[in-house]
Every structure is written in C-alpha cells, then in structure tokens.
Amino acid sequence: MRVLPEVCWTGAARVLRAVRWYLRELTGEAEYDRYCERHRRRHPRAPVPTRREYQVLRTRHREEHPQSRCC
C-alpha cells in the first residue's frame, strides 16, 4: 500500500501541533495567553499587562496567598 505524501505531512503537522501545545502548557506560556483573553473579556477598556507585568502579579499573588501541600 502506498501512502500519499500529503497524508504524511498532515500527520506530521498534527504531531508537531500536539508537541507545541504540550510544551506551551508545560512551560506556562499558554497560561499568559489565557489570562490575556480573560482580562480582555472582563476589562475591555483596561490595557492588558505585559508578560513581565503578569509574571510580577502572579508571583506577588502566590507569595501573598500560599497554598499548603501535603508533599
């Protein structure tokens, strides 16, 4: 059975998209994108914080609201 080249490319593209999604979730990059979407919906007239400003806000929030963990 012969596989058409475009089938191979679409399969490879699907795998690459999945790897990209996984890496963005793993590194936290997608979290900033979700934050921007949510911020635009809730505060349409307010400017969206930069990635650096978001990181500062996130770090400050985690320091002020620690979560206890069992392990």
PDB file of N, CA, C, O and CB in Angstrom:
ATOM      1  N   MET A   1       0.839  -1.183   0.000  1.00  0.00           N
ATOM      2  CA  MET A   1       0.000   0.000   0.000  1.00  0.00           C
ATOM      3  C   MET A   1       0.877   1.237   0.000  1.00  0.00           C
ATOM      4  O   MET A   1       1.840   1.326   0.762  1.00  0.00           O
ATOM      5  CB  MET A   1      -0.951   0.003   1.209  1.00  0.00           C
ATOM      6  N   ARG A   2       0.552   2.166  -0.834  1.00  0.00           N
ATOM      7  CA  ARG A   2       1.348   3.381  -0.971  1.00  0.00           C
ATOM      8  C   ARG A   2       0.657   4.529  -0.235  1.00  0.00           C
ATOM      9  O   ARG A   2      -0.544   4.742  -0.395  1.00  0.00           O
ATOM     10  CB  ARG A   2       1.561   3.737  -2.468  1.00  0.00           C
ATOM     11  N   VAL A   3       1.425   5.268   0.573  1.00  0.00           N
ATOM     12  CA  VAL A   3       0.892   6.403   1.340  1.00  0.00           C
ATOM     13  C   VAL A   3       1.169   7.683   0.554  1.00  0.00           C
ATOM     14  O   VAL A   3       2.288   7.913   0.095  1.00  0.00           O
ATOM     15  CB  VAL A   3       1.531   6.477   2.781  1.00  0.00           C
ATOM     16  N   LEU A   4       0.162   8.489   0.411  1.00  0.00           N
ATOM     17  CA  LEU A   4       0.322   9.747  -0.303  1.00  0.00           C
ATOM     18  C   LEU A   4       1.133  10.730   0.531  1.00  0.00           C
ATOM     19  O   LEU A   4       0.974  10.770   1.751  1.00  0.00           O
ATOM     20  CB  LEU A   4      -1.044  10.345  -0.656  1.00  0.00           C
ATOM     21  N   PRO A   5       2.003  11.529  -0.100  1.00  0.00           N
ATOM     22  CA  PRO A   5       2.847  12.467   0.654  1.00  0.00           C
ATOM     23  C   PRO A   5       2.056  13.460   1.498  1.00  0.00           C
ATOM     24  O   PRO A   5       2.477  13.797   2.605  1.00  0.00           O
ATOM     25  CB  PRO A   5       3.729  13.226  -0.296  1.00  0.00           C
ATOM     26  N   GLU A   6       0.903  13.939   0.991  1.00  0.00           N
ATOM     27  CA  GLU A   6       0.149  14.927   1.773  1.00  0.00           C
ATOM     28  C   GLU A   6      -0.425  14.316   3.048  1.00  0.00           C
ATOM     29  O   GLU A   6      -0.637  15.025   4.031  1.00  0.00           O
ATOM     30  CB  GLU A   6      -0.981  15.520   0.930  1.00  0.00           C
ATOM     31  N   VAL A   7      -0.682  12.997   3.041  1.00  0.00           N
ATOM     32  CA  VAL A   7      -1.163  12.334   4.252  1.00  0.00           C
ATOM     33  C   VAL A   7      -0.054  12.320   5.298  1.00  0.00           C
ATOM     34  O   VAL A   7      -0.315  12.529   6.483  1.00  0.00           O
ATOM     35  CB  VAL A   7      -1.641  10.888   3.943  1.00  0.00           C
ATOM     36  N   CYS A   8       1.171  12.078   4.869  1.00  0.00           N
ATOM     37  CA  CYS A   8       2.307  12.082   5.793  1.00  0.00           C
ATOM     38  C   CYS A   8       2.519  13.467   6.386  1.00  0.00           C
ATOM     39  O   CYS A   8       2.773  13.609   7.582  1.00  0.00           O
ATOM     40  CB  CYS A   8       3.583  11.612   5.081  1.00  0.00           C
ATOM     41  N   TRP A   9       2.412  14.496   5.533  1.00  0.00           N
ATOM     42  CA  TRP A   9       2.616  15.856   6.018  1.00  0.00           C
ATOM     43  C   TRP A   9       1.527  16.277   6.987  1.00  0.00           C
ATOM     44  O   TRP A   9       1.813  16.951   7.977  1.00  0.00           O
ATOM     45  CB  TRP A   9       2.673  16.823   4.856  1.00  0.00           C
ATOM     46  N   THR A  10       0.289  15.896   6.725  1.00  0.00           N
ATOM     47  CA  THR A  10      -0.773  16.283   7.653  1.00  0.00           C
ATOM     48  C   THR A  10      -0.606  15.561   8.981  1.00  0.00           C
ATOM     49  O   THR A  10      -0.876  16.129  10.039  1.00  0.00           O
ATOM     50  CB  THR A  10      -2.156  15.982   7.053  1.00  0.00           C
ATOM     51  N   GLY A  11      -0.163  14.311   8.928  1.00  0.00           N
ATOM     52  CA  GLY A  11       0.101  13.584  10.167  1.00  0.00           C
ATOM     53  C   GLY A  11       1.247  14.191  10.943  1.00  0.00           C
ATOM     54  O   GLY A  11       1.179  14.321  12.165  1.00  0.00           O
ATOM     55  N   ALA A  12       2.314  14.569  10.228  1.00  0.00           N
ATOM     56  CA  ALA A  12       3.463  15.199  10.878  1.00  0.00           C
ATOM     57  C   ALA A  12       3.075  16.552  11.454  1.00  0.00           C
ATOM     58  O   ALA A  12       3.512  16.910  12.548  1.00  0.00           O
ATOM     59  CB  ALA A  12       4.626  15.359   9.888  1.00  0.00           C
ATOM     60  N   ALA A  13       2.261  17.303  10.729  1.00  0.00           N
ATOM     61  CA  ALA A  13       1.820  18.604  11.222  1.00  0.00           C
ATOM     62  C   ALA A  13       0.978  18.443  12.482  1.00  0.00           C
ATOM     63  O   ALA A  13       1.087  19.241  13.413  1.00  0.00           O
ATOM     64  CB  ALA A  13       1.023  19.347  10.140  1.00  0.00           C
ATOM     65  N   ARG A  14       0.146  17.420  12.509  1.00  0.00           N
ATOM     66  CA  ARG A  14      -0.684  17.173  13.688  1.00  0.00           C
ATOM     67  C   ARG A  14       0.191  16.844  14.901  1.00  0.00           C
ATOM     68  O   ARG A  14      -0.072  17.313  16.009  1.00  0.00           O
ATOM     69  CB  ARG A  14      -1.680  16.024  13.417  1.00  0.00           C
ATOM     70  N   VAL A  15       1.213  16.047  14.688  1.00  0.00           N
ATOM     71  CA  VAL A  15       2.121  15.683  15.778  1.00  0.00           C
ATOM     72  C   VAL A  15       2.872  16.926  16.261  1.00  0.00           C
ATOM     73  O   VAL A  15       3.022  17.130  17.466  1.00  0.00           O
ATOM     74  CB  VAL A  15       3.122  14.583  15.319  1.00  0.00           C
ATOM     75  N   LEU A  16       3.341  17.750  15.335  1.00  0.00           N
ATOM     76  CA  LEU A  16       4.057  18.960  15.729  1.00  0.00           C
ATOM     77  C   LEU A  16       3.164  19.929  16.497  1.00  0.00           C
ATOM     78  O   LEU A  16       3.613  20.552  17.460  1.00  0.00           O
ATOM     79  CB  LEU A  16       4.628  19.650  14.503  1.00  0.00           C
ATOM     80  N   ARG A  17       1.908  20.064  16.085  1.00  0.00           N
ATOM     81  CA  ARG A  17       0.973  20.921  16.831  1.00  0.00           C
ATOM     82  C   ARG A  17       0.759  20.382  18.240  1.00  0.00           C
ATOM     83  O   ARG A  17       0.682  21.155  19.195  1.00  0.00           O
ATOM     84  CB  ARG A  17      -0.381  21.026  16.092  1.00  0.00           C
ATOM     85  N   ALA A  18       0.661  19.065  18.375  1.00  0.00           N
ATOM     86  CA  ALA A  18       0.465  18.468  19.697  1.00  0.00           C
ATOM     87  C   ALA A  18       1.689  18.693  20.580  1.00  0.00           C
ATOM     88  O   ALA A  18       1.551  18.990  21.767  1.00  0.00           O
ATOM     89  CB  ALA A  18       0.173  16.964  19.570  1.00  0.00           C
ATOM     90  N   VAL A  19       2.873  18.555  20.014  1.00  0.00           N
ATOM     91  CA  VAL A  19       4.103  18.781  20.781  1.00  0.00           C
ATOM     92  C   VAL A  19       4.196  20.247  21.195  1.00  0.00           C
ATOM     93  O   VAL A  19       4.567  20.552  22.328  1.00  0.00           O
ATOM     94  CB  VAL A  19       5.352  18.373  19.954  1.00  0.00           C
ATOM     95  N   ARG A  20       3.858  21.150  20.279  1.00  0.00           N
ATOM     96  CA  ARG A  20       3.881  22.583  20.596  1.00  0.00           C
ATOM     97  C   ARG A  20       2.900  22.902  21.714  1.00  0.00           C
ATOM     98  O   ARG A  20       3.233  23.633  22.647  1.00  0.00           O
ATOM     99  CB  ARG A  20       3.550  23.420  19.349  1.00  0.00           C
ATOM    100  N   TRP A  21       1.687  22.354  21.622  1.00  0.00           N
ATOM    101  CA  TRP A  21       0.690  22.579  22.677  1.00  0.00           C
ATOM    102  C   TRP A  21       1.217  22.077  24.024  1.00  0.00           C
ATOM    103  O   TRP A  21       1.108  22.767  25.037  1.00  0.00           O
ATOM    104  CB  TRP A  21      -0.645  21.872  22.325  1.00  0.00           C
ATOM    105  N   TYR A  22       1.784  20.878  24.026  1.00  0.00           N
ATOM    106  CA  TYR A  22       2.281  20.284  25.262  1.00  0.00           C
ATOM    107  C   TYR A  22       3.387  21.142  25.872  1.00  0.00           C
ATOM    108  O   TYR A  22       3.382  21.397  27.076  1.00  0.00           O
ATOM    109  CB  TYR A  22       2.794  18.863  25.003  1.00  0.00           C
ATOM    110  N   LEU A  23       4.330  21.586  25.049  1.00  0.00           N
ATOM    111  CA  LEU A  23       5.431  22.396  25.563  1.00  0.00           C
ATOM    112  C   LEU A  23       4.939  23.739  26.095  1.00  0.00           C
ATOM    113  O   LEU A  23       5.439  24.210  27.116  1.00  0.00           O
ATOM    114  CB  LEU A  23       6.474  22.618  24.475  1.00  0.00           C
ATOM    115  N   ARG A  24       3.968  24.368  25.424  1.00  0.00           N
ATOM    116  CA  ARG A  24       3.408  25.632  25.909  1.00  0.00           C
ATOM    117  C   ARG A  24       2.702  25.444  27.247  1.00  0.00           C
ATOM    118  O   ARG A  24       2.796  26.302  28.124  1.00  0.00           O
ATOM    119  CB  ARG A  24       2.432  26.216  24.880  1.00  0.00           C
ATOM    120  N   GLU A  25       1.999  24.331  27.409  1.00  0.00           N
ATOM    121  CA  GLU A  25       1.341  24.052  28.689  1.00  0.00           C
ATOM    122  C   GLU A  25       2.374  23.758  29.776  1.00  0.00           C
ATOM    123  O   GLU A  25       2.223  24.193  30.917  1.00  0.00           O
ATOM    124  CB  GLU A  25       0.366  22.866  28.549  1.00  0.00           C
ATOM    125  N   LEU A  26       3.408  23.029  29.421  1.00  0.00           N
ATOM    126  CA  LEU A  26       4.440  22.643  30.380  1.00  0.00           C
ATOM    127  C   LEU A  26       5.220  23.852  30.885  1.00  0.00           C
ATOM    128  O   LEU A  26       5.530  23.933  32.073  1.00  0.00           O
ATOM    129  CB  LEU A  26       5.393  21.639  29.749  1.00  0.00           C
ATOM    130  N   THR A  27       5.537  24.785  30.002  1.00  0.00           N
ATOM    131  CA  THR A  27       6.330  25.954  30.380  1.00  0.00           C
ATOM    132  C   THR A  27       5.499  27.092  30.958  1.00  0.00           C
ATOM    133  O   THR A  27       6.060  28.030  31.524  1.00  0.00           O
ATOM    134  CB  THR A  27       7.088  26.453  29.191  1.00  0.00           C
ATOM    135  N   GLY A  28       4.179  27.032  30.828  1.00  0.00           N
ATOM    136  CA  GLY A  28       3.325  28.084  31.361  1.00  0.00           C
ATOM    137  C   GLY A  28       3.061  29.211  30.387  1.00  0.00           C
ATOM    138  O   GLY A  28       2.411  30.193  30.743  1.00  0.00           O
ATOM    139  N   GLU A  29       3.549  29.092  29.174  1.00  0.00           N
ATOM    140  CA  GLU A  29       3.345  30.148  28.179  1.00  0.00           C
ATOM    141  C   GLU A  29       1.867  30.299  27.818  1.00  0.00           C
ATOM    142  O   GLU A  29       1.397  31.414  27.594  1.00  0.00           O
ATOM    143  CB  GLU A  29       4.162  29.852  26.917  1.00  0.00           C
ATOM    144  N   ALA A  30       1.147  29.208  27.761  1.00  0.00           N
ATOM    145  CA  ALA A  30      -0.277  29.257  27.421  1.00  0.00           C
ATOM    146  C   ALA A  30      -1.084  29.921  28.534  1.00  0.00           C
ATOM    147  O   ALA A  30      -2.154  30.474  28.279  1.00  0.00           O
ATOM    148  CB  ALA A  30      -0.813  27.842  27.155  1.00  0.00           C
ATOM    149  N   GLU A  31      -0.581  29.872  29.756  1.00  0.00           N
ATOM    150  CA  GLU A  31      -1.287  30.488  30.884  1.00  0.00           C
ATOM    151  C   GLU A  31      -1.408  32.001  30.690  1.00  0.00           C
ATOM    152  O   GLU A  31      -2.450  32.584  30.991  1.00  0.00           O
ATOM    153  CB  GLU A  31      -0.558  30.181  32.210  1.00  0.00           C
ATOM    154  N   TYR A  32      -0.356  32.629  30.192  1.00  0.00           N
ATOM    155  CA  TYR A  32      -0.407  34.077  29.934  1.00  0.00           C
ATOM    156  C   TYR A  32      -1.435  34.384  28.847  1.00  0.00           C
ATOM    157  O   TYR A  32      -2.178  35.359  28.959  1.00  0.00           O
ATOM    158  CB  TYR A  32       0.991  34.611  29.516  1.00  0.00           C
ATOM    159  N   ASP A  33      -1.485  33.569  27.806  1.00  0.00           N
ATOM    160  CA  ASP A  33      -2.461  33.789  26.728  1.00  0.00           C
ATOM    161  C   ASP A  33      -3.894  33.680  27.253  1.00  0.00           C
ATOM    162  O   ASP A  33      -4.752  34.483  26.888  1.00  0.00           O
ATOM    163  CB  ASP A  33      -2.240  32.775  25.586  1.00  0.00           C
ATOM    164  N   ARG A  34      -4.149  32.694  28.102  1.00  0.00           N
ATOM    165  CA  ARG A  34      -5.486  32.555  28.689  1.00  0.00           C
ATOM    166  C   ARG A  34      -5.811  33.749  29.586  1.00  0.00           C
ATOM    167  O   ARG A  34      -6.944  34.229  29.606  1.00  0.00           O
ATOM    168  CB  ARG A  34      -5.589  31.244  29.493  1.00  0.00           C
ATOM    169  N   TYR A  35      -4.804  34.223  30.328  1.00  0.00           N
ATOM    170  CA  TYR A  35      -5.002  35.391  31.177  1.00  0.00           C
ATOM    171  C   TYR A  35      -5.378  36.609  30.337  1.00  0.00           C
ATOM    172  O   TYR A  35      -6.284  37.357  30.705  1.00  0.00           O
ATOM    173  CB  TYR A  35      -3.736  35.678  31.999  1.00  0.00           C
ATOM    174  N   CYS A  36      -4.689  36.816  29.207  1.00  0.00           N
ATOM    175  CA  CYS A  36      -4.978  37.967  28.332  1.00  0.00           C
ATOM    176  C   CYS A  36      -6.400  37.895  27.798  1.00  0.00           C
ATOM    177  O   CYS A  36      -7.100  38.907  27.773  1.00  0.00           O
ATOM    178  CB  CYS A  36      -3.978  38.024  27.159  1.00  0.00           C
ATOM    179  N   GLU A  37      -6.834  36.720  27.373  1.00  0.00           N
ATOM    180  CA  GLU A  37      -8.210  36.562  26.881  1.00  0.00           C
ATOM    181  C   GLU A  37      -9.227  36.893  27.968  1.00  0.00           C
ATOM    182  O   GLU A  37     -10.196  37.615  27.731  1.00  0.00           O
ATOM    183  CB  GLU A  37      -8.437  35.129  26.373  1.00  0.00           C
ATOM    184  N   ARG A  38      -8.994  36.360  29.154  1.00  0.00           N
ATOM    185  CA  ARG A  38      -9.908  36.602  30.272  1.00  0.00           C
ATOM    186  C   ARG A  38      -9.908  38.082  30.661  1.00  0.00           C
ATOM    187  O   ARG A  38     -10.961  38.652  30.948  1.00  0.00           O
ATOM    188  CB  ARG A  38      -9.517  35.733  31.485  1.00  0.00           C
ATOM    189  N   HIS A  39      -8.730  38.699  30.668  1.00  0.00           N
ATOM    190  CA  HIS A  39      -8.618  40.116  31.022  1.00  0.00           C
ATOM    191  C   HIS A  39      -9.368  40.987  30.013  1.00  0.00           C
ATOM    192  O   HIS A  39     -10.047  41.938  30.403  1.00  0.00           O
ATOM    193  CB  HIS A  39      -7.135  40.538  31.091  1.00  0.00           C
ATOM    194  N   ARG A  40      -9.255  40.676  28.737  1.00  0.00           N
ATOM    195  CA  ARG A  40      -9.949  41.452  27.703  1.00  0.00           C
ATOM    196  C   ARG A  40     -11.463  41.321  27.826  1.00  0.00           C
ATOM    197  O   ARG A  40     -12.196  42.280  27.584  1.00  0.00           O
ATOM    198  CB  ARG A  40      -9.501  41.002  26.311  1.00  0.00           C
ATOM    199  N   ARG A  41     -11.929  40.131  28.203  1.00  0.00           N
ATOM    200  CA  ARG A  41     -13.376  39.936  28.377  1.00  0.00           C
ATOM    201  C   ARG A  41     -13.902  40.686  29.584  1.00  0.00           C
ATOM    202  O   ARG A  41     -14.951  41.326  29.503  1.00  0.00           O
ATOM    203  CB  ARG A  41     -13.700  38.455  28.516  1.00  0.00           C
ATOM    204  N   ARG A  42     -13.202  40.622  30.693  1.00  0.00           N
ATOM    205  CA  ARG A  42     -13.679  41.226  31.937  1.00  0.00           C
ATOM    206  C   ARG A  42     -13.426  42.725  32.017  1.00  0.00           C
ATOM    207  O   ARG A  42     -14.203  43.453  32.635  1.00  0.00           O
ATOM    208  CB  ARG A  42     -13.029  40.552  33.106  1.00  0.00           C
ATOM    209  N   HIS A  43     -12.348  43.188  31.399  1.00  0.00           N
ATOM    210  CA  HIS A  43     -11.967  44.602  31.463  1.00  0.00           C
ATOM    211  C   HIS A  43     -11.650  45.094  30.048  1.00  0.00           C
ATOM    212  O   HIS A  43     -10.482  45.299  29.719  1.00  0.00           O
ATOM    213  CB  HIS A  43     -10.737  44.813  32.416  1.00  0.00           C
ATOM    214  N   PRO A  44     -12.658  45.283  29.219  1.00  0.00           N
ATOM    215  CA  PRO A  44     -12.400  45.610  27.810  1.00  0.00           C
ATOM    216  C   PRO A  44     -11.672  46.928  27.576  1.00  0.00           C
ATOM    217  O   PRO A  44     -10.994  47.078  26.560  1.00  0.00           O
ATOM    218  CB  PRO A  44     -13.685  45.647  27.076  1.00  0.00           C
ATOM    219  N   ARG A  45     -11.793  47.871  28.477  1.00  0.00           N
ATOM    220  CA  ARG A  45     -11.155  49.178  28.268  1.00  0.00           C
ATOM    221  C   ARG A  45      -9.788  49.287  28.924  1.00  0.00           C
ATOM    222  O   ARG A  45      -9.032  50.211  28.623  1.00  0.00           O
ATOM    223  CB  ARG A  45     -12.044  50.271  28.795  1.00  0.00           C
ATOM    224  N   ALA A  46      -9.464  48.371  29.805  1.00  0.00           N
ATOM    225  CA  ALA A  46      -8.179  48.423  30.503  1.00  0.00           C
ATOM    226  C   ALA A  46      -7.075  47.817  29.635  1.00  0.00           C
ATOM    227  O   ALA A  46      -7.315  46.853  28.908  1.00  0.00           O
ATOM    228  CB  ALA A  46      -8.267  47.682  31.855  1.00  0.00           C
ATOM    229  N   PRO A  47      -5.878  48.374  29.710  1.00  0.00           N
ATOM    230  CA  PRO A  47      -4.772  47.802  28.930  1.00  0.00           C
ATOM    231  C   PRO A  47      -4.369  46.427  29.501  1.00  0.00           C
ATOM    232  O   PRO A  47      -4.435  46.193  30.707  1.00  0.00           O
ATOM    233  CB  PRO A  47      -3.547  48.770  28.929  1.00  0.00           C
ATOM    234  N   VAL A  48      -3.964  45.563  28.625  1.00  0.00           N
ATOM    235  CA  VAL A  48      -3.536  44.222  29.040  1.00  0.00           C
ATOM    236  C   VAL A  48      -2.103  44.312  29.551  1.00  0.00           C
ATOM    237  O   VAL A  48      -1.248  44.890  28.880  1.00  0.00           O
ATOM    238  CB  VAL A  48      -3.647  43.192  27.855  1.00  0.00           C
ATOM    239  N   PRO A  49      -1.823  43.749  30.729  1.00  0.00           N
ATOM    240  CA  PRO A  49      -0.451  43.782  31.243  1.00  0.00           C
ATOM    241  C   PRO A  49       0.505  43.032  30.316  1.00  0.00           C
ATOM    242  O   PRO A  49       0.119  42.070  29.651  1.00  0.00           O
ATOM    243  CB  PRO A  49      -0.395  43.178  32.654  1.00  0.00           C
ATOM    244  N   THR A  50       1.740  43.483  30.284  1.00  0.00           N
ATOM    245  CA  THR A  50       2.757  42.782  29.507  1.00  0.00           C
ATOM    246  C   THR A  50       3.057  41.453  30.183  1.00  0.00           C
ATOM    247  O   THR A  50       2.629  41.202  31.309  1.00  0.00           O
ATOM    248  CB  THR A  50       4.051  43.639  29.365  1.00  0.00           C
ATOM    249  N   ARG A  51       3.793  40.614  29.485  1.00  0.00           N
ATOM    250  CA  ARG A  51       4.155  39.309  30.052  1.00  0.00           C
ATOM    251  C   ARG A  51       4.944  39.498  31.350  1.00  0.00           C
ATOM    252  O   ARG A  51       4.732  38.769  32.319  1.00  0.00           O
ATOM    253  CB  ARG A  51       4.983  38.477  29.031  1.00  0.00           C
ATOM    254  N   ARG A  52       5.839  40.459  31.368  1.00  0.00           N
ATOM    255  CA  ARG A  52       6.647  40.721  32.570  1.00  0.00           C
ATOM    256  C   ARG A  52       5.764  41.197  33.723  1.00  0.00           C
ATOM    257  O   ARG A  52       5.915  40.731  34.853  1.00  0.00           O
ATOM    258  CB  ARG A  52       7.742  41.773  32.270  1.00  0.00           C
ATOM    259  N   GLU A  53       4.852  42.115  33.447  1.00  0.00           N
ATOM    260  CA  GLU A  53       3.943  42.598  34.484  1.00  0.00           C
ATOM    261  C   GLU A  53       3.074  41.457  35.008  1.00  0.00           C
ATOM    262  O   GLU A  53       2.792  41.380  36.204  1.00  0.00           O
ATOM    263  CB  GLU A  53       3.059  43.737  33.941  1.00  0.00           C
ATOM    264  N   TYR A  54       2.655  40.578  34.110  1.00  0.00           N
ATOM    265  CA  TYR A  54       1.853  39.428  34.517  1.00  0.00           C
ATOM    266  C   TYR A  54       2.651  38.523  35.453  1.00  0.00           C
ATOM    267  O   TYR A  54       2.125  38.046  36.459  1.00  0.00           O
ATOM    268  CB  TYR A  54       1.380  38.638  33.286  1.00  0.00           C
ATOM    269  N   GLN A  55       3.910  38.290  35.122  1.00  0.00           N
ATOM    270  CA  GLN A  55       4.745  37.439  35.971  1.00  0.00           C
ATOM    271  C   GLN A  55       4.915  38.038  37.364  1.00  0.00           C
ATOM    272  O   GLN A  55       4.907  37.313  38.360  1.00  0.00           O
ATOM    273  CB  GLN A  55       6.115  37.225  35.324  1.00  0.00           C
ATOM    274  N   VAL A  56       5.068  39.352  37.435  1.00  0.00           N
ATOM    275  CA  VAL A  56       5.200  40.023  38.732  1.00  0.00           C
ATOM    276  C   VAL A  56       3.907  39.880  39.530  1.00  0.00           C
ATOM    277  O   VAL A  56       3.940  39.566  40.720  1.00  0.00           O
ATOM    278  CB  VAL A  56       5.555  41.520  38.542  1.00  0.00           C
ATOM    279  N   LEU A  57       2.763  40.113  38.873  1.00  0.00           N
ATOM    280  CA  LEU A  57       1.469  39.968  39.547  1.00  0.00           C
ATOM    281  C   LEU A  57       1.261  38.538  40.041  1.00  0.00           C
ATOM    282  O   LEU A  57       0.801  38.323  41.162  1.00  0.00           O
ATOM    283  CB  LEU A  57       0.327  40.368  38.601  1.00  0.00           C
ATOM    284  N   ARG A  58       1.596  37.582  39.215  1.00  0.00           N
ATOM    285  CA  ARG A  58       1.429  36.173  39.561  1.00  0.00           C
ATOM    286  C   ARG A  58       2.318  35.777  40.745  1.00  0.00           C
ATOM    287  O   ARG A  58       1.882  35.072  41.655  1.00  0.00           O
ATOM    288  CB  ARG A  58       1.747  35.291  38.348  1.00  0.00           C
ATOM    289  N   THR A  59       3.564  36.242  40.717  1.00  0.00           N
ATOM    290  CA  THR A  59       4.489  35.936  41.814  1.00  0.00           C
ATOM    291  C   THR A  59       4.015  36.574  43.112  1.00  0.00           C
ATOM    292  O   THR A  59       4.036  35.939  44.166  1.00  0.00           O
ATOM    293  CB  THR A  59       5.911  36.419  41.477  1.00  0.00           C
ATOM    294  N   ARG A  60       3.590  37.826  43.034  1.00  0.00           N
ATOM    295  CA  ARG A  60       3.097  38.529  44.218  1.00  0.00           C
ATOM    296  C   ARG A  60       1.877  37.809  44.804  1.00  0.00           C
ATOM    297  O   ARG A  60       1.769  37.639  46.018  1.00  0.00           O
ATOM    298  CB  ARG A  60       2.740  39.991  43.867  1.00  0.00           C
ATOM    299  N   HIS A  61       0.965  37.391  43.929  1.00  0.00           N
ATOM    300  CA  HIS A  61      -0.234  36.685  44.391  1.00  0.00           C
ATOM    301  C   HIS A  61       0.135  35.372  45.079  1.00  0.00           C
ATOM    302  O   HIS A  61      -0.431  35.042  46.121  1.00  0.00           O
ATOM    303  CB  HIS A  61      -1.184  36.413  43.212  1.00  0.00           C
ATOM    304  N   ARG A  62       1.059  34.637  44.518  1.00  0.00           N
ATOM    305  CA  ARG A  62       1.463  33.361  45.127  1.00  0.00           C
ATOM    306  C   ARG A  62       2.143  33.557  46.478  1.00  0.00           C
ATOM    307  O   ARG A  62       1.991  32.733  47.379  1.00  0.00           O
ATOM    308  CB  ARG A  62       2.399  32.608  44.192  1.00  0.00           C
ATOM    309  N   GLU A  63       2.890  34.646  46.616  1.00  0.00           N
ATOM    310  CA  GLU A  63       3.548  34.914  47.891  1.00  0.00           C
ATOM    311  C   GLU A  63       2.540  35.352  48.952  1.00  0.00           C
ATOM    312  O   GLU A  63       2.687  35.012  50.126  1.00  0.00           O
ATOM    313  CB  GLU A  63       4.626  35.985  47.717  1.00  0.00           C
ATOM    314  N   GLU A  64       1.520  36.104  48.544  1.00  0.00           N
ATOM    315  CA  GLU A  64       0.527  36.589  49.494  1.00  0.00           C
ATOM    316  C   GLU A  64      -0.528  35.550  49.840  1.00  0.00           C
ATOM    317  O   GLU A  64      -1.170  35.642  50.886  1.00  0.00           O
ATOM    318  CB  GLU A  64      -0.140  37.810  48.947  1.00  0.00           C
ATOM    319  N   HIS A  65      -0.712  34.559  48.965  1.00  0.00           N
ATOM    320  CA  HIS A  65      -1.717  33.507  49.182  1.00  0.00           C
ATOM    321  C   HIS A  65      -1.075  32.131  49.048  1.00  0.00           C
ATOM    322  O   HIS A  65      -1.320  31.427  48.068  1.00  0.00           O
ATOM    323  CB  HIS A  65      -2.891  33.652  48.178  1.00  0.00           C
ATOM    324  N   PRO A  66      -0.255  31.741  50.025  1.00  0.00           N
ATOM    325  CA  PRO A  66       0.408  30.433  49.918  1.00  0.00           C
ATOM    326  C   PRO A  66      -0.602  29.293  50.061  1.00  0.00           C
ATOM    327  O   PRO A  66      -1.581  29.394  50.800  1.00  0.00           O
ATOM    328  CB  PRO A  66       1.511  30.299  50.990  1.00  0.00           C
ATOM    329  N   GLN A  67      -0.340  28.232  49.350  1.00  0.00           N
ATOM    330  CA  GLN A  67      -1.189  27.042  49.442  1.00  0.00           C
ATOM    331  C   GLN A  67      -0.399  25.956  50.149  1.00  0.00           C
ATOM    332  O   GLN A  67       0.754  25.683  49.813  1.00  0.00           O
ATOM    333  CB  GLN A  67      -1.666  26.561  48.026  1.00  0.00           C
ATOM    334  N   SER A  68      -1.034  25.346  51.125  1.00  0.00           N
ATOM    335  CA  SER A  68      -0.347  24.259  51.810  1.00  0.00           C
ATOM    336  C   SER A  68      -0.455  22.993  50.964  1.00  0.00           C
ATOM    337  O   SER A  68      -1.464  22.737  50.307  1.00  0.00           O
ATOM    338  CB  SER A  68      -0.941  24.031  53.231  1.00  0.00           C
ATOM    339  N   ARG A  69       0.603  22.227  51.005  1.00  0.00           N
ATOM    340  CA  ARG A  69       0.643  20.981  50.252  1.00  0.00           C
ATOM    341  C   ARG A  69       1.030  19.854  51.192  1.00  0.00           C
ATOM    342  O   ARG A  69       1.760  20.051  52.163  1.00  0.00           O
ATOM    343  CB  ARG A  69       1.633  21.075  49.061  1.00  0.00           C
ATOM    344  N   CYS A  70       0.534  18.696  50.888  1.00  0.00           N
ATOM    345  CA  CYS A  70       0.841  17.560  51.755  1.00  0.00           C
ATOM    346  C   CYS A  70       2.239  17.004  51.483  1.00  0.00           C
ATOM    347  O   CYS A  70       2.855  16.409  52.367  1.00  0.00           O
ATOM    348  CB  CYS A  70      -0.202  16.460  51.568  1.00  0.00           C
ATOM    349  N   CYS A  71       2.736  17.196  50.269  1.00  0.00           N
ATOM    350  CA  CYS A  71       4.030  16.593  49.917  1.00  0.00           C
ATOM    351  C   CYS A  71       4.991  17.627  49.386  1.00  0.00           C
ATOM    352  O   CYS A  71       6.125  17.296  49.041  1.00  0.00           O
ATOM    353  CB  CYS A  71       3.846  15.488  48.888  1.00  0.00           C
TER     354      CYS A  71
END
